[in-house]
Amino acid sequence: MQTIRYLSLATLVLILVFFAGWYGRMFYTSVQPSRLLEVRENSTKYHYINPLLLVDFSREAPEYLYLEEDIKKYISNLSKGTADSVSVYFRNLNSGKWVGINQDVVYDPSSMLKVAVMMGYLKEADSNPSLLLKKIQYTPKNDSGQNYKPEHPLAPGMYTARDLIEAMIIQSDNDALESLYNNNRPAFINVLKTLEIPPPATGDTLDFLSPKMYSAIFRTLYSSTYLPRVVSEQVLQLLTYTTFTKGLVDGVPEKTIIAHKFGEHTTLKDGQFVSRELHDCGIIYYPNNPYLLCVMTKGKDFTSLESVISSISKIVYNGVKNGQ
């Protein structure tokens, strides 16, 4: 009986020690900031991607506090009428550390979804390469609602899917998008489902995607976790040819490489102007420290929104440069 009593006491002590340790770990976890530790290949074989090898959790003090403060200060000091809503998501692509300001506010991504349409075709082409050589009818409609029109629109005719993808991405050609989308809608929807991005909204409001949600597309491309490595590399290279230079590109030094996609939307109600949205999201290839930046805005004037995006791009670039 005495032996049993001693064993019970010892067992009780072990249980108390276990729960004390468990509680301590839980308390430490609850008060310590968490982040993802991302281990990447860091191969010199690629220029635009850096394949992801391992993801783990680590605990340490947060970074980019000054950068976050600078962005918040800029947004709070915007003059009335410059922008009604501004959302920012920044992420260091090699460390996984990020900063968000209103990063969960939703907008109409509009043309930025063209990247998902492209990814859908390329995903299927991995097992069916002839898909990209399929001829598709292209019929320009001269969209009067598009403010940033293609500089060199295609002539009416039959084009391969590959040619239409290039026009859709580089020129942001809405008619190329329509031709590709109508020819293979399931591929596009499958990309959104796989990346857990909500489907396009319908009804009175088309706002359904936030900067943080949209970032999954570029993070997937950079990590080469959805498309094959060679294809991801080619996709990001194609996105560096985008002709739009009024947003992220305007905020960084000349010749800085940026793989990005912009989107614009004008909301009308009963034929009357309500608001405009302008977004620009992509990867800025800062030397040895590439980062993702997504800025989504809503206001009354495209020129003002261009200025907001380029100013935030400049703040972030300088913040990364100064190690903020």
C-alpha positions as CSV (number, residue, x, y, z in Angstrom):
1,M,0.0,0.0,0.0
2,Q,2.9,2.4,0.8
3,T,4.5,1.6,-2.5
4,I,1.3,2.4,-4.3
5,R,1.0,5.6,-2.4
6,Y,4.6,6.7,-3.4
7,L,3.9,5.8,-7.0
8,S,0.7,7.8,-7.0
9,L,2.6,10.8,-5.6
10,A,5.3,10.5,-8.2
11,T,2.7,10.2,-10.9
12,L,1.0,13.3,-9.6
13,V,4.2,15.3,-9.6
14,L,4.9,14.2,-13.2
15,I,1.4,15.3,-14.2
16,L,1.9,18.7,-12.5
17,V,5.2,19.2,-14.2
18,F,3.8,18.3,-17.6
19,F,0.9,20.7,-17.3
20,A,3.2,23.5,-15.9
21,G,5.4,23.1,-19.0
22,W,2.4,22.9,-21.3
23,Y,0.9,26.1,-19.8
24,G,4.2,27.8,-20.0
25,R,4.6,27.0,-23.7
26,M,1.0,28.2,-24.3
27,F,1.6,31.4,-22.4
28,Y,4.9,32.0,-24.3
29,T,3.1,31.4,-27.5
30,S,0.3,33.7,-26.7
31,V,2.6,36.7,-25.9
32,Q,5.3,36.1,-28.4
33,P,4.8,37.3,-32.0
34,S,4.9,34.5,-34.5
35,R,6.0,34.3,-38.1
36,L,6.8,31.7,-40.7
37,L,10.3,30.6,-41.3
38,E,10.6,29.9,-45.0
39,V,13.6,27.9,-46.3
40,R,14.2,28.3,-50.0
41,E,16.4,26.8,-52.6
42,N,18.3,30.1,-53.4
43,S,19.6,28.7,-56.7
44,T,21.4,30.9,-59.2
45,K,19.6,28.9,-61.9
46,Y,16.5,31.1,-61.7
47,H,16.0,34.8,-62.0
48,Y,12.3,35.4,-61.0
49,I,11.4,32.5,-58.7
50,N,12.9,31.0,-55.5
51,P,11.4,27.6,-54.9
52,L,10.1,26.9,-51.4
53,L,11.7,23.9,-49.6
54,L,10.4,24.1,-46.1
55,V,8.1,26.1,-43.9
56,D,8.3,26.2,-40.1
57,F,7.2,28.5,-37.2
58,S,9.7,30.6,-35.3
59,R,9.4,33.2,-32.5
60,E,11.1,36.5,-32.5
61,A,10.4,40.2,-32.3
62,P,8.5,41.7,-35.3
63,E,10.3,43.7,-37.9
64,Y,9.4,46.5,-40.3
65,L,7.8,48.5,-37.5
66,Y,9.1,51.8,-38.9
67,L,7.9,50.9,-42.3
68,E,4.4,50.1,-41.1
69,E,4.4,53.5,-39.2
70,D,5.6,55.3,-42.3
71,I,2.8,53.8,-44.5
72,K,0.1,54.5,-41.9
73,K,1.4,58.1,-41.5
74,Y,1.3,58.7,-45.3
75,I,-2.3,57.3,-45.6
76,S,-3.6,59.3,-42.6
77,N,-2.1,62.5,-44.1
78,L,-3.7,62.1,-47.5
79,S,-5.7,65.2,-48.4
80,K,-9.5,64.9,-48.6
81,G,-10.6,63.5,-51.9
82,T,-7.3,61.9,-52.8
83,A,-8.4,58.4,-51.9
84,D,-11.5,57.1,-50.1
85,S,-9.9,53.7,-49.2
86,V,-6.3,52.5,-49.3
87,S,-5.1,49.0,-48.4
88,V,-1.5,47.7,-48.4
89,Y,0.1,44.3,-48.0
90,F,3.8,43.9,-47.9
91,R,5.8,40.7,-47.5
92,N,9.5,39.9,-47.6
93,L,9.4,36.9,-49.9
94,N,12.5,35.2,-48.4
95,S,11.8,35.6,-44.7
96,G,8.0,35.6,-44.8
97,K,7.7,38.7,-42.6
98,W,4.9,41.0,-43.6
99,V,3.2,44.3,-42.9
100,G,-0.5,45.0,-43.5
101,I,-2.6,48.1,-43.4
102,N,-6.3,47.5,-44.0
103,Q,-5.0,44.3,-45.8
104,D,-8.3,42.5,-45.4
105,V,-10.5,45.2,-46.9
106,V,-12.1,43.8,-50.2
107,Y,-12.1,45.5,-53.6
108,D,-12.9,44.6,-57.2
109,P,-9.7,43.1,-58.5
110,S,-10.8,43.4,-62.1
111,S,-7.8,42.9,-64.5
112,M,-5.6,41.4,-61.8
113,L,-7.6,38.2,-62.2
114,K,-6.0,37.9,-65.6
115,V,-3.0,36.3,-63.9
116,A,-5.3,33.5,-62.6
117,V,-6.7,33.0,-66.1
118,M,-3.1,32.6,-67.4
119,M,-2.2,30.2,-64.6
120,G,-5.3,28.1,-65.4
121,Y,-4.2,27.6,-69.0
122,L,-0.6,26.9,-68.1
123,K,-1.6,24.3,-65.4
124,E,-3.6,22.3,-68.0
125,A,-0.9,22.8,-70.6
126,D,1.5,20.9,-68.3
127,S,-0.3,17.7,-69.3
128,N,-1.6,19.0,-72.6
129,P,1.0,21.3,-74.3
130,S,-1.1,21.6,-77.5
131,L,-3.6,23.7,-75.5
132,L,-1.4,26.7,-75.9
133,L,-1.4,26.3,-79.7
134,K,-5.1,26.1,-80.0
135,K,-6.5,28.9,-82.2
136,I,-9.2,31.1,-80.5
137,Q,-11.4,33.8,-82.1
138,Y,-10.4,37.3,-81.0
139,T,-13.0,40.1,-81.5
140,P,-12.2,43.6,-80.2
141,K,-15.1,45.4,-78.7
142,N,-13.4,48.8,-77.9
143,D,-14.4,48.8,-74.3
144,S,-15.3,52.4,-73.5
145,G,-15.1,51.7,-69.7
146,Q,-11.4,50.8,-69.8
147,N,-9.3,53.8,-68.9
148,Y,-5.9,52.2,-69.5
149,K,-6.3,50.8,-73.0
150,P,-3.9,48.5,-74.8
151,E,-1.2,50.5,-76.6
152,H,-1.0,48.0,-79.4
153,P,-4.4,46.2,-79.6
154,L,-4.6,43.0,-81.7
155,A,-6.5,43.0,-85.0
156,P,-9.6,40.8,-85.3
157,G,-8.8,37.2,-86.1
158,M,-7.7,33.8,-84.9
159,Y,-4.8,33.7,-82.4
160,T,-3.2,30.9,-80.4
161,A,-3.9,30.8,-76.7
162,R,-0.3,31.7,-76.1
163,D,-0.6,34.9,-78.2
164,L,-3.8,35.9,-76.4
165,I,-2.2,35.3,-73.0
166,E,0.7,37.6,-73.9
167,A,-1.7,40.3,-75.0
168,M,-3.9,39.9,-71.9
169,I,-0.9,40.2,-69.5
170,I,1.4,42.7,-71.3
171,Q,-1.2,45.0,-72.7
172,S,-4.0,44.1,-70.2
173,D,-6.2,43.5,-73.2
174,N,-9.8,42.9,-71.9
175,D,-10.9,41.3,-75.2
176,A,-8.1,38.8,-75.0
177,L,-9.2,38.0,-71.5
178,E,-12.8,37.4,-72.7
179,S,-11.7,35.1,-75.5
180,L,-9.5,33.0,-73.2
181,Y,-12.0,32.9,-70.3
182,N,-15.0,31.9,-72.5
183,N,-12.9,29.2,-74.1
184,N,-11.9,27.6,-70.8
185,R,-13.7,28.9,-67.7
186,P,-13.2,25.8,-65.5
187,A,-9.4,26.2,-65.5
188,F,-9.7,29.7,-64.1
189,I,-12.2,28.6,-61.4
190,N,-9.9,25.7,-60.5
191,V,-7.0,28.1,-59.8
192,L,-9.1,30.1,-57.4
193,K,-10.4,27.0,-55.6
194,T,-6.9,25.6,-55.2
195,L,-5.5,28.8,-53.8
196,E,-8.6,29.3,-51.6
197,I,-9.4,32.6,-53.3
198,P,-13.2,33.4,-53.3
199,P,-14.9,33.3,-56.7
200,P,-15.8,36.6,-58.5
201,A,-18.7,38.5,-56.8
202,T,-22.0,39.2,-58.5
203,G,-24.8,41.7,-57.8
204,D,-24.6,45.3,-56.9
205,T,-21.0,45.2,-55.6
206,L,-18.1,43.4,-57.2
207,D,-15.7,44.0,-54.3
208,F,-14.6,40.6,-53.0
209,L,-10.8,40.3,-52.9
210,S,-8.4,41.8,-50.5
211,P,-4.7,42.6,-51.0
212,K,-3.7,39.8,-48.6
213,M,-5.9,37.2,-50.4
214,Y,-4.6,38.3,-53.8
215,S,-1.0,38.0,-52.7
216,A,-1.4,34.2,-52.7
217,I,-1.2,34.3,-56.5
218,F,2.3,36.0,-56.6
219,R,3.5,34.1,-53.6
220,T,2.6,30.8,-55.3
221,L,4.4,31.9,-58.5
222,Y,7.5,33.0,-56.6
223,S,7.7,29.8,-54.6
224,S,6.8,27.7,-57.7
225,T,4.3,25.6,-55.6
226,Y,1.5,25.5,-58.2
227,L,3.1,25.5,-61.6
228,P,6.4,23.8,-62.6
229,R,9.5,25.7,-61.9
230,V,10.4,26.5,-65.5
231,V,6.8,27.7,-66.1
232,S,6.7,29.8,-63.0
233,E,9.9,31.4,-64.0
234,Q,8.5,32.2,-67.5
235,V,5.2,33.6,-66.0
236,L,7.0,36.0,-63.7
237,Q,9.3,37.1,-66.5
238,L,6.2,37.8,-68.7
239,L,4.8,39.9,-65.9
240,T,7.9,42.1,-65.9
241,Y,6.9,43.2,-69.4
242,T,3.6,44.7,-68.3
243,T,3.3,48.2,-69.8
244,F,1.5,49.9,-66.9
245,T,4.0,52.2,-65.2
246,K,1.8,54.6,-63.2
247,G,1.8,52.7,-59.9
248,L,4.5,50.5,-58.3
249,V,7.0,51.1,-61.1
250,D,6.8,54.8,-60.7
251,G,7.8,54.5,-57.0
252,V,11.1,52.7,-57.5
253,P,14.4,53.6,-59.2
254,E,14.6,53.2,-62.9
255,K,15.5,49.8,-64.2
256,T,14.2,48.1,-61.1
257,I,12.7,44.8,-62.1
258,I,9.1,44.4,-61.2
259,A,6.7,41.5,-62.1
260,H,3.3,42.9,-61.5
261,K,-0.3,43.3,-62.6
262,F,-2.6,46.2,-62.2
263,G,-6.4,46.4,-62.2
264,E,-8.9,49.2,-62.7
265,H,-12.6,49.5,-62.2
266,T,-15.2,52.2,-62.5
267,T,-18.5,51.9,-60.6
268,L,-21.7,53.3,-62.2
269,K,-25.1,53.3,-60.7
270,D,-28.1,54.1,-62.9
271,G,-25.6,55.4,-65.5
272,Q,-24.0,57.8,-62.9
273,F,-20.4,57.7,-61.8
274,V,-19.9,56.5,-58.2
275,S,-16.3,55.6,-57.7
276,R,-13.1,54.3,-59.3
277,E,-10.7,51.6,-58.1
278,L,-7.0,51.2,-59.0
279,H,-4.7,48.5,-57.8
280,D,-1.2,47.3,-58.5
281,C,0.3,44.2,-57.0
282,G,3.5,42.3,-57.7
283,I,7.1,41.4,-56.9
284,I,9.8,44.1,-56.6
285,Y,13.2,42.5,-57.2
286,Y,15.2,44.5,-54.7
287,P,18.8,43.1,-54.9
288,N,19.1,40.0,-52.8
289,N,15.8,40.9,-51.0
290,P,12.8,40.6,-53.2
291,Y,9.5,41.6,-51.7
292,L,5.8,41.5,-52.6
293,L,3.7,44.7,-52.5
294,C,0.0,44.9,-53.1
295,V,-1.7,48.3,-53.0
296,M,-5.5,48.6,-53.6
297,T,-7.3,51.9,-53.7
298,K,-10.7,53.4,-54.2
299,G,-11.5,57.1,-54.9
300,K,-12.8,59.5,-57.5
301,D,-9.9,60.1,-59.8
302,F,-7.4,57.7,-61.4
303,T,-4.6,60.2,-61.4
304,S,-4.8,60.7,-57.6
305,L,-4.9,56.9,-57.1
306,E,-1.9,56.5,-59.3
307,S,0.0,59.0,-57.1
308,V,-1.1,57.1,-53.9
309,I,0.2,53.8,-55.2
310,S,3.5,55.1,-56.5
311,S,4.1,57.1,-53.2
312,I,3.5,53.9,-51.1
313,S,5.8,52.0,-53.5
314,K,8.5,54.6,-52.9
315,I,8.0,54.4,-49.1
316,V,8.3,50.7,-49.1
317,Y,11.4,50.6,-51.4
318,N,13.2,53.1,-49.1
319,G,12.1,51.2,-46.0
320,V,13.6,47.9,-47.4
321,K,16.7,49.8,-48.5
322,N,17.2,51.2,-45.0
323,G,16.4,47.9,-43.3
324,Q,13.2,49.2,-41.6
